[in-house]
Amino acid sequence: MHRVLRGALAQAVKWNLIIKNPCDMLEKKDRTKIEKKAVATLDAEATVKMLEAARERRWFVPMLLGSTCGIRCGEILALRWDDVRNGQLSVSRSIEQTKTGVREKETKGSKCRTIAMPAMLIEELKAWRLRQAQEFLRLGMRPDGNTRVVTKTDGSSPTPQSLTMVISKFMKGQGSAVRLHGLRHSHASHLLAEGIHPKVV
């Protein structure tokens, strides 16, 4: 193994190849800043219209969770019914998609947080849980508190990539550039517009 590495290094020197990134020697303040593209968002009125258009779709609940609670795609998919209690969401896990599949992990920053749900979301989740239970019973499965909130018709969980893609396709069909992650940003914008302190947001 060492002989192979020495040979590769010798070849690199022979052909004057760079074997170390020169940018690594730059201090952080000297590095070129990459400008990030602004995330497209919806105002409150457009959000209501978008949710009404999605009401009969299977991804209505994920869109509702993103719009009203500002949680990430992976956090939406990791939610279990035990995390929905007393008008609050407990967000402590996330689903991550990797090259080898999906895995459950801690939330970004390993922080567990509790989010108060608006009354409309509470009612919609109650209706969805009943519908989901009926679907599970037809499949011969018995849902419980450990069942994920967002599931496909066969009872399995969608992947972050598939959920993002189907919502993006729907939004594009509505003439909107907003994607699932944009609903999180939209939620933050709505809170700021209501005068809530940025630190709280």
PASEBA-1860 file (N, C-alpha, C; in nm, 3 decimals):
! residues 201
1> MHRVLRGA> 0.083/-0.120/0.000/0.000/0.000/0.000/0.087/0.126/0.000 ~ 0.189/0.127/0.089/0.278/0.244/0.097/0.355/0.261/-0.034 ~ 0.392/0.147/-0.096/0.465/0.153/-0.223/0.379/0.217/-0.331 ~ 0.250/0.184/-0.331/0.157/0.240/-0.429/0.145/0.391/-0.410 ~ 0.132/0.434/-0.284/0.120/0.577/-0.254/0.246/0.652/-0.293 ~ 0.363/0.592/-0.262/0.490/0.657/-0.298/0.501/0.672/-0.450 ~ 0.455/0.568/-0.521/0.459/0.571/-0.667/0.370/0.680/-0.723 ~ 0.250/0.694/-0.663/0.155/0.797/-0.708/0.212/0.937/-0.683
9> LAQAVKWN> 0.276/0.955/-0.568/0.336/1.084/-0.537/0.452/1.116/-0.631 ~ 0.531/1.014/-0.662/0.644/1.033/-0.753/0.594/1.076/-0.891 ~ 0.487/1.012/-0.937/0.429/1.048/-1.066/0.376/1.192/-1.064 ~ 0.312/1.230/-0.951/0.258/1.364/-0.938/0.368/1.469/-0.948 ~ 0.481/1.442/-0.882/0.593/1.534/-0.887/0.652/1.540/-1.028 ~ 0.664/1.421/-1.090/0.721/1.412/-1.225/0.641/1.494/-1.325 ~ 0.509/1.488/-1.314/0.424/1.559/-1.410/0.380/1.697/-1.359 ~ 0.445/1.743/-1.251/0.416/1.874/-1.194/0.268/1.889/-1.155
17> LIIKNPCD> 0.208/1.782/-1.108/0.069/1.789/-1.064/0.061/1.845/-0.922 ~ -0.044/1.919/-0.895/-0.065/1.972/-0.760/-0.126/1.862/-0.674 ~ -0.062/1.830/-0.565/-0.113/1.722/-0.479/-0.179/1.777/-0.352 ~ -0.175/1.908/-0.335/-0.239/1.970/-0.220/-0.310/2.096/-0.266 ~ -0.430/2.118/-0.216/-0.508/2.234/-0.255/-0.445/2.362/-0.198 ~ -0.397/2.452/-0.284/-0.334/2.576/-0.235/-0.429/2.663/-0.154 ~ -0.559/2.651/-0.183/-0.659/2.732/-0.111/-0.666/2.696/0.037 ~ -0.618/2.576/0.072/-0.620/2.536/0.212/-0.531/2.625/0.297
25> MLEKKDRT> -0.435/2.693/0.231/-0.343/2.780/0.305/-0.402/2.918/0.331 ~ -0.512/2.949/0.263/-0.576/3.079/0.284/-0.653/3.081/0.414 ~ -0.646/3.193/0.482/-0.729/3.208/0.600/-0.873/3.227/0.557 ~ -0.966/3.194/0.644/-1.108/3.198/0.609/-1.149/3.335/0.557 ~ -1.095/3.441/0.617/-1.133/3.578/0.577/-1.086/3.613/0.437 ~ -0.983/3.541/0.387/-0.927/3.569/0.255/-0.994/3.489/0.144 ~ -1.078/3.393/0.180/-1.140/3.307/0.079/-1.256/3.379/0.011 ~ -1.274/3.349/-0.116/-1.383/3.410/-0.192/-1.517/3.362/-0.137
33> KIEKKAVA> -1.607/3.455/-0.115/-1.739/3.420/-0.064/-1.829/3.378/-0.179 ~ -1.895/3.265/-0.160/-1.988/3.215/-0.262/-2.126/3.269/-0.230 ~ -2.182/3.341/-0.325/-2.315/3.398/-0.304/-2.421/3.290/-0.320 ~ -2.505/3.276/-0.219/-2.611/3.177/-0.224/-2.736/3.237/-0.287 ~ -2.802/3.157/-0.369/-2.924/3.203/-0.434/-3.035/3.212/-0.330 ~ -3.108/3.321/-0.333/-3.217/3.340/-0.236/-3.324/3.232/-0.255 ~ -3.376/3.182/-0.144/-3.481/3.079/-0.150/-3.614/3.146/-0.179 ~ -3.686/3.095/-0.278/-3.817/3.151/-0.314/-3.917/3.123/-0.202
41> TLDAEATV> -4.000/3.221/-0.169/-4.099/3.207/-0.062/-4.237/3.252/-0.108 ~ -4.336/3.224/-0.024/-4.474/3.266/-0.049/-4.520/3.360/0.061 ~ -4.599/3.461/0.026/-4.658/3.543/0.132/-4.777/3.467/0.190 ~ -4.837/3.521/0.294/-4.944/3.450/0.365/-5.062/3.416/0.275 ~ -5.102/3.511/0.192/-5.217/3.489/0.103/-5.189/3.379/0.002 ~ -5.069/3.382/-0.057/-5.031/3.280/-0.155/-5.017/3.143/-0.090 ~ -4.975/3.142/0.035/-4.962/3.014/0.108/-5.098/2.949/0.126 ~ -5.199/3.031/0.164/-5.335/2.979/0.181/-5.387/2.921/0.051
49> KMLEAARE> -5.366/2.991/-0.060/-5.413/2.943/-0.190/-5.344/2.813/-0.229 ~ -5.212/2.807/-0.202/-5.135/2.689/-0.235/-5.183/2.567/-0.156 ~ -5.211/2.587/-0.028/-5.258/2.477/0.057/-5.397/2.430/0.015 ~ -5.481/2.522/-0.024/-5.615/2.484/-0.071/-5.605/2.401/-0.199 ~ -5.513/2.438/-0.288/-5.494/2.364/-0.412/-5.440/2.223/-0.384 ~ -5.365/2.209/-0.273/-5.303/2.080/-0.240/-5.388/1.994/-0.147 ~ -5.502/2.047/-0.103/-5.580/1.980/0.002/-5.611/1.834/-0.025 ~ -5.646/1.800/-0.147/-5.683/1.662/-0.179/-5.564/1.577/-0.221
57> RRWFVPML> -5.447/1.634/-0.218/-5.327/1.558/-0.256/-5.268/1.487/-0.135 ~ -5.192/1.383/-0.162/-5.134/1.305/-0.053/-5.029/1.385/0.024 ~ -4.964/1.479/-0.043/-4.857/1.555/0.021/-4.908/1.684/0.087 ~ -5.039/1.694/0.106/-5.097/1.811/0.173/-5.042/1.826/0.315 ~ -5.038/1.715/0.389/-4.991/1.721/0.529/-4.844/1.766/0.538 ~ -4.752/1.709/0.459/-4.614/1.760/0.465/-4.604/1.909/0.432 ~ -4.683/1.953/0.334/-4.680/2.095/0.297/-4.735/2.181/0.410 ~ -4.837/2.130/0.475/-4.898/2.201/0.587/-4.799/2.212/0.703
65> LGSTCGIR> -4.727/2.104/0.731/-4.628/2.105/0.839/-4.515/2.203/0.809 ~ -4.471/2.206/0.683/-4.365/2.301/0.646/-4.412/2.445/0.654 ~ -4.536/2.468/0.613/-4.590/2.605/0.608/-4.626/2.661/0.744 ~ -4.678/2.576/0.833/-4.729/2.626/0.961/-4.633/2.606/1.079 ~ -4.534/2.518/1.060/-4.439/2.493/1.170/-4.294/2.520/1.130 ~ -4.269/2.534/1.000/-4.135/2.566/0.954/-4.033/2.456/0.977 ~ -4.078/2.330/0.977/-3.981/2.223/0.999/-3.928/2.171/0.865 ~ -3.808/2.115/0.870/-3.738/2.068/0.750/-3.800/1.940/0.695
73> CGEILALR> -3.768/1.910/0.570/-3.819/1.790/0.504/-3.787/1.663/0.584 ~ -3.661/1.648/0.623/-3.621/1.529/0.699/-3.691/1.518/0.833 ~ -3.719/1.633/0.895/-3.789/1.635/1.024/-3.936/1.597/1.005 ~ -3.995/1.641/0.895/-4.134/1.606/0.864/-4.146/1.455/0.850 ~ -4.052/1.396/0.777/-4.058/1.251/0.750/-4.026/1.168/0.874 ~ -3.953/1.224/0.968/-3.917/1.149/1.090/-4.025/1.156/1.198 ~ -4.124/1.245/1.181/-4.228/1.261/1.283/-4.308/1.132/1.302 ~ -4.329/1.096/1.428/-4.416/0.983/1.462/-4.535/1.040/1.540
81> WDDVRNGQ> -4.642/0.962/1.548/-4.762/1.013/1.615/-4.737/1.041/1.763 ~ -4.643/0.971/1.823/-4.609/1.000/1.964/-4.546/1.138/1.979 ~ -4.498/1.194/1.869/-4.438/1.328/1.872/-4.544/1.438/1.864 ~ -4.669/1.398/1.842/-4.780/1.494/1.828/-4.869/1.481/1.951 ~ -4.852/1.571/2.047/-4.926/1.562/2.174/-4.964/1.700/2.226 ~ -5.083/1.707/2.280/-5.129/1.828/2.349/-5.109/1.956/2.269 ~ -5.137/1.947/2.140/-5.126/2.065/2.056/-4.984/2.106/2.024 ~ -4.888/2.015/2.044/-4.748/2.048/2.019/-4.678/1.938/1.940
89> LSVSRSIE> -4.577/1.979/1.865/-4.492/1.884/1.794/-4.359/1.877/1.867 ~ -4.310/1.757/1.889/-4.177/1.738/1.945/-4.085/1.696/1.831 ~ -3.992/1.782/1.795/-3.902/1.755/1.682/-3.765/1.717/1.736 ~ -3.730/1.590/1.724/-3.603/1.544/1.781/-3.524/1.456/1.684 ~ -3.585/1.422/1.569/-3.518/1.334/1.473/-3.533/1.388/1.331 ~ -3.451/1.335/1.244/-3.460/1.373/1.103/-3.425/1.251/1.017 ~ -3.479/1.248/0.897/-3.445/1.142/0.802/-3.347/1.201/0.701 ~ -3.236/1.132/0.683/-3.133/1.177/0.590/-3.118/1.076/0.477
97> QTKTGVRE> -3.108/1.126/0.355/-3.087/1.039/0.240/-2.940/1.037/0.204 ~ -2.884/0.917/0.194/-2.744/0.901/0.159/-2.733/0.818/0.031 ~ -2.611/0.795/-0.015/-2.591/0.716/-0.136/-2.635/0.571/-0.117 ~ -2.633/0.526/0.008/-2.668/0.386/0.035/-2.813/0.368/0.080 ~ -2.886/0.477/0.092/-3.026/0.467/0.135/-3.063/0.581/0.228 ~ -3.157/0.554/0.320/-3.198/0.656/0.416/-3.166/0.610/0.558 ~ -3.145/0.706/0.644/-3.119/0.673/0.784/-3.180/0.780/0.872 ~ -3.212/0.741/0.994/-3.264/0.836/1.092/-3.148/0.890/1.173
105> KETKGSKC> -3.150/1.019/1.197/-3.042/1.082/1.274/-3.100/1.190/1.363 ~ -3.014/1.254/1.441/-3.059/1.366/1.523/-3.086/1.486/1.433 ~ -3.160/1.580/1.484/-3.189/1.701/1.406/-3.062/1.783/1.388 ~ -3.066/1.880/1.297/-2.952/1.966/1.272/-2.914/2.037/1.401 ~ -2.788/2.027/1.438/-2.743/2.089/1.563/-2.775/2.003/1.684 ~ -2.831/1.882/1.661/-2.868/1.788/1.768/-2.959/1.851/1.873 ~ -3.046/1.941/1.828/-3.136/2.009/1.921/-3.278/1.955/1.908 ~ -3.336/1.922/2.021/-3.477/1.883/2.025/-3.558/2.009/2.055
113> RTIAMPAM> -3.665/2.030/1.980/-3.746/2.149/2.005/-3.894/2.114/2.002 ~ -3.970/2.195/2.071/-4.115/2.176/2.077/-4.181/2.293/2.008 ~ -4.276/2.263/1.920/-4.343/2.366/1.841/-4.493/2.362/1.867 ~ -4.549/2.475/1.902/-4.694/2.485/1.921/-4.762/2.483/1.785 ~ -4.865/2.399/1.771/-4.935/2.387/1.643/-5.057/2.478/1.640 ~ -5.083/2.542/1.526/-5.207/2.620/1.513/-5.327/2.527/1.513 ~ -5.443/2.579/1.553/-5.564/2.497/1.565/-5.598/2.426/1.434 ~ -5.578/2.495/1.322/-5.609/2.436/1.192/-5.525/2.311/1.166
121> LIEELKAW> -5.397/2.316/1.201/-5.309/2.201/1.182/-5.351/2.084/1.270 ~ -5.390/2.115/1.393/-5.435/2.009/1.485/-5.554/1.934/1.426 ~ -5.650/2.008/1.373/-5.769/1.946/1.313/-5.734/1.865/1.189 ~ -5.646/1.920/1.106/-5.607/1.849/0.984/-5.532/1.720/1.016 ~ -5.448/1.723/1.119/-5.374/1.603/1.158/-5.467/1.495/1.215 ~ -5.570/1.538/1.288/-5.669/1.442/1.340/-5.738/1.370/1.225 ~ -5.778/1.449/1.125/-5.847/1.391/1.008/-5.753/1.298/0.931 ~ -5.628/1.339/0.917/-5.532/1.258/0.845/-5.501/1.128/0.919
129> RLRQAQEF> -5.493/1.136/1.053/-5.461/1.015/1.130/-5.572/0.911/1.114 ~ -5.696/0.956/1.109/-5.809/0.865/1.089/-5.801/0.801/0.950 ~ -5.775/0.882/0.850/-5.764/0.830/0.713/-5.647/0.732/0.701 ~ -5.536/0.767/0.763/-5.418/0.680/0.758/-5.446/0.546/0.827 ~ -5.516/0.551/0.941/-5.549/0.428/1.015/-5.635/0.336/0.930 ~ -5.729/0.394/0.855/-5.815/0.315/0.767/-5.733/0.248/0.657 ~ -5.636/0.322/0.604/-5.547/0.266/0.501/-5.466/0.150/0.558 ~ -5.413/0.167/0.678/-5.333/0.064/0.741/-5.416/-0.062/0.767
137> LRLGMRPD> -5.540/-0.044/0.813/-5.626/-0.158/0.842/-5.656/-0.238/0.715 ~ -5.674/-0.167/0.603/-5.696/-0.237/0.475/-5.573/-0.319/0.435 ~ -5.456/-0.276/0.481/-5.332/-0.348/0.452/-5.305/-0.457/0.555 ~ -5.394/-0.467/0.655/-5.374/-0.567/0.760/-5.271/-0.523/0.863 ~ -5.250/-0.394/0.874/-5.152/-0.339/0.968/-5.224/-0.257/1.074 ~ -5.167/-0.254/1.193/-5.227/-0.177/1.302/-5.134/-0.062/1.340 ~ -5.173/0.062/1.306/-5.087/0.176/1.340/-5.087/0.202/1.491 ~ -4.979/0.263/1.538/-4.971/0.300/1.679/-4.892/0.430/1.692
145> GNTRVVTK> -4.853/0.463/1.812/-4.782/0.589/1.835/-4.647/0.596/1.766 ~ -4.592/0.477/1.731/-4.462/0.473/1.667/-4.472/0.485/1.515 ~ -4.594/0.486/1.463/-4.616/0.501/1.319/-4.577/0.641/1.275 ~ -4.514/0.650/1.161/-4.475/0.781/1.110/-4.599/0.858/1.064 ~ -4.596/0.988/1.080/-4.709/1.072/1.043/-4.727/1.073/0.891 ~ -4.617/1.083/0.818/-4.623/1.088/0.671/-4.586/0.951/0.614 ~ -4.682/0.889/0.546/-4.660/0.757/0.487/-4.718/0.752/0.346 ~ -4.672/0.653/0.270/-4.726/0.628/0.137/-4.847/0.534/0.150
153> TDGSSPTP> -4.914/0.507/0.039/-5.035/0.424/0.043/-5.006/0.280/0.088 ~ -4.881/0.236/0.072/-4.846/0.100/0.115/-4.795/0.096/0.259 ~ -4.802/0.210/0.328/-4.761/0.216/0.468/-4.614/0.250/0.490 ~ -4.536/0.251/0.384/-4.394/0.284/0.397/-4.374/0.436/0.397 ~ -4.252/0.476/0.430/-4.222/0.620/0.435/-4.159/0.666/0.305 ~ -4.199/0.782/0.254/-4.131/0.835/0.135/-3.989/0.878/0.172 ~ -3.903/0.887/0.074/-3.767/0.937/0.098/-3.769/1.090/0.088 ~ -3.671/1.157/0.148/-3.665/1.303/0.134/-3.663/1.347/-0.012
161> QSLTMVIS> -3.588/1.274/-0.094/-3.577/1.311/-0.235/-3.710/1.297/-0.308 ~ -3.782/1.187/-0.282/-3.909/1.166/-0.353/-4.014/1.268/-0.308 ~ -4.016/1.300/-0.179/-4.113/1.398/-0.129/-4.083/1.536/-0.187 ~ -3.956/1.574/-0.186/-3.917/1.703/-0.242/-3.954/1.713/-0.389 ~ -3.929/1.605/-0.463/-3.956/1.606/-0.607/-4.105/1.619/-0.638 ~ -4.189/1.544/-0.566/-4.332/1.546/-0.596/-4.393/1.682/-0.560 ~ -4.346/1.742/-0.452/-4.396/1.875/-0.414/-4.344/1.982/-0.511 ~ -4.220/1.969/-0.554/-4.164/2.063/-0.651/-4.244/2.058/-0.781
169> KFMKGQGS> -4.278/1.936/-0.824/-4.355/1.919/-0.948/-4.494/1.983/-0.934 ~ -4.555/1.963/-0.818/-4.686/2.022/-0.793/-4.678/2.175/-0.795 ~ -4.579/2.230/-0.725/-4.564/2.375/-0.716/-4.534/2.435/-0.853 ~ -4.453/2.365/-0.931/-4.422/2.413/-1.066/-4.550/2.417/-1.150 ~ -4.636/2.316/-1.130/-4.763/2.313/-1.201/-4.855/2.427/-1.160 ~ -4.831/2.480/-1.039/-4.909/2.594/-0.991/-4.846/2.727/-1.033 ~ -4.737/2.716/-1.108/-4.669/2.838/-1.154/-4.581/2.902/-1.048 ~ -4.541/2.823/-0.949/-4.460/2.877/-0.839/-4.319/2.819/-0.841
177> AVRLHGLR> -4.222/2.902/-0.807/-4.082/2.858/-0.799/-4.049/2.807/-0.659 ~ -4.144/2.813/-0.567/-4.121/2.770/-0.428/-4.115/2.618/-0.420 ~ -4.023/2.569/-0.339/-4.009/2.426/-0.318/-4.038/2.394/-0.172 ~ -4.029/2.268/-0.134/-4.064/2.230/0.004/-3.983/2.308/0.107 ~ -3.853/2.322/0.084/-3.770/2.396/0.180/-3.811/2.543/0.185 ~ -3.864/2.593/0.073/-3.910/2.731/0.068/-4.028/2.757/0.160 ~ -4.105/2.652/0.193/-4.218/2.667/0.285/-4.168/2.699/0.425 ~ -4.053/2.643/0.460/-3.991/2.673/0.590/-3.952/2.821/0.596
185> HSHASHLL> -3.891/2.869/0.489/-3.852/3.010/0.482/-3.976/3.100/0.479 ~ -4.080/3.054/0.411/-4.205/3.131/0.406/-4.262/3.147/0.546 ~ -4.259/3.039/0.623/-4.311/3.041/0.760/-4.237/3.146/0.844 ~ -4.104/3.148/0.830/-4.024/3.246/0.905/-4.061/3.388/0.862 ~ -4.082/3.408/0.732/-4.120/3.541/0.681/-4.255/3.585/0.737 ~ -4.349/3.490/0.748/-4.481/3.523/0.802/-4.471/3.567/0.948 ~ -4.387/3.497/1.025/-4.370/3.532/1.167/-4.309/3.671/1.181 ~ -4.209/3.700/1.099/-4.145/3.832/1.104/-4.245/3.942/1.067
193> AEGIHPKV> -4.331/3.912/0.967/-4.431/4.010/0.924/-4.532/4.038/1.034 ~ -4.552/3.940/1.124/-4.645/3.958/1.236/-4.580/4.030/1.353 ~ -4.453/4.067/1.335/-4.385/4.144/1.441/-4.319/4.061/1.547 ~ -4.304/3.930/1.522/-4.237/3.844/1.620/-4.087/3.869/1.613 ~ -4.023/3.876/1.729/-3.880/3.908/1.736/-3.799/3.806/1.657 ~ -3.702/3.855/1.576/-3.619/3.764/1.494/-3.553/3.653/1.575 ~ -3.512/3.683/1.699/-3.447/3.580/1.781/-3.545/3.467/1.813 ~ -3.670/3.502/1.834/-3.773/3.401/1.862/-3.798/3.319/1.735
201> V> -3.806/3.390/1.621/-3.826/3.322/1.493/-3.711/3.225/1.466
END
